[in-house]
Amino acid sequence: ELKVEQNPLFLSMQEGKNYTIYCNYSTTSDRLYWYRQDPGKSLESLFVLLSNGAVKQEGRLMASLDTKARLSTLHITAAVHDLSATYFCAVDMRGGADGLTFGKGTHLIIQP
Amino acid sequence: DADVTQTPRNRITKTGKRIMLECSQTKGHDRMYWYRQDPGLGLRLIYYSFDVKDINKGEISDGYSVSRQAQAKFSLSLESAIPNQTALYFCATSDMGRDTGELFFGEGSRLTVL
């Protein structure tokens, strides 16, 4: 059974600081996804990582994937209040055959 | 208009009632999914379908059923709703042709069972 663990599950940080959210998964996969969810809203796709060593950046967010370590990171640089949201990682174990398995999410609050 | 549309967006019902949540998409994607979101638990897969004739159970299918009426429509039914089915339900699609596995979500249907 695939397990996806995120940590931390809750993070409060100040604007301007850097931080990293970690996503570990339990079985072999080389496809990992990051989503953002604002309160009461849908999930918005942030990054699609499809191979070992993949790194993608968008603004102050950068995601990477190490399939050997079964680890992905979402790094936030110089955080701003608008990045406050819940961030989910999700893993595709069988090339889309079974949908995605999600972590529990990291609730991020960025304070001015 | 949203590419993945869910109706109703909010519904309050009573224990034992039959409820149907509907999903339609204009993205032309083959694959459709129903997920359930509970606070602190992330999203869990209920059912998924790769085409009209293909329906598969997900992690938490007990108490639910689905119907894929057309490539663009995928409905989720609760035959006899119970309070622990109170949750936020999401429909999602993905494109088998592009094969990235990326999911595209609807706006969600919030269901409360009293």
HADDOCK unambig.tbl for C-alpha pairs under 7 A between the chains (distance, minus, plus):
assign (segid A and resid 41 and name CA) (segid B and resid 107 and name CA) 6.43 0.50 0.50
assign (segid A and resid 42 and name CA) (segid B and resid 105 and name CA) 6.50 0.50 0.50
assign (segid A and resid 42 and name CA) (segid B and resid 106 and name CA) 6.47 0.50 0.50
assign (segid A and resid 42 and name CA) (segid B and resid 107 and name CA) 4.85 0.50 0.50
assign (segid A and resid 42 and name CA) (segid B and resid 108 and name CA) 6.25 0.50 0.50
assign (segid A and resid 43 and name CA) (segid B and resid 105 and name CA) 6.15 0.50 0.50
assign (segid A and resid 48 and name CA) (segid B and resid 102 and name CA) 6.94 0.50 0.50
assign (segid A and resid 95 and name CA) (segid B and resid 101 and name CA) 6.81 0.50 0.50
assign (segid A and resid 96 and name CA) (segid B and resid 101 and name CA) 5.13 0.50 0.50
assign (segid A and resid 102 and name CA) (segid B and resid 42 and name CA) 6.20 0.50 0.50
assign (segid A and resid 102 and name CA) (segid B and resid 43 and name CA) 5.84 0.50 0.50
assign (segid A and resid 103 and name CA) (segid B and resid 42 and name CA) 5.83 0.50 0.50
assign (segid A and resid 104 and name CA) (segid B and resid 40 and name CA) 5.92 0.50 0.50
assign (segid A and resid 104 and name CA) (segid B and resid 41 and name CA) 4.96 0.50 0.50
assign (segid A and resid 104 and name CA) (segid B and resid 42 and name CA) 3.90 0.50 0.50
assign (segid A and resid 105 and name CA) (segid B and resid 42 and name CA) 5.88 0.50 0.50
